[in-house]
Structures are given as C-alpha cells and as structure tokens.
C-alpha cells in the first residue's frame, strides 16, 4: 500500500512540481519500514556473522 501511495505522490510531484514535499512524505514511511526491516534482519545476520568468524578461527 505504501508503494501505491508513493507512486501517486510522485506522479503528482511530476505534474505539480512539488518534488520536495512529495519526497519528504514517502521518505518518512520508507525510513520507518527500513528501520523495522533492518532490526529484523540484524538478528539473523548477527548469528551468521558470529558463526562465520568461528569457522575461519577453527580452520
């Protein structure tokens, strides 16, 4: 749904020329989504990184 809203706002920015306002609005939801994804992704990668470091040390 966010992508649809962003697309509509971008289309309006092209027609109206309000690029800054349109970009600012979608940027906030995007940042929030990125933070949530980053936090969720950080958990699994953290374990993978630790295991990855242990493997080279053992070798």
Buried (B, 14 or more C-beta within 10 A) or exposed (E): EEEEEBEEBBEBBEEEEBEEEBBEBBEEBBEEEEEEEEEEEEEEEEEEEEEEEEEEEEE
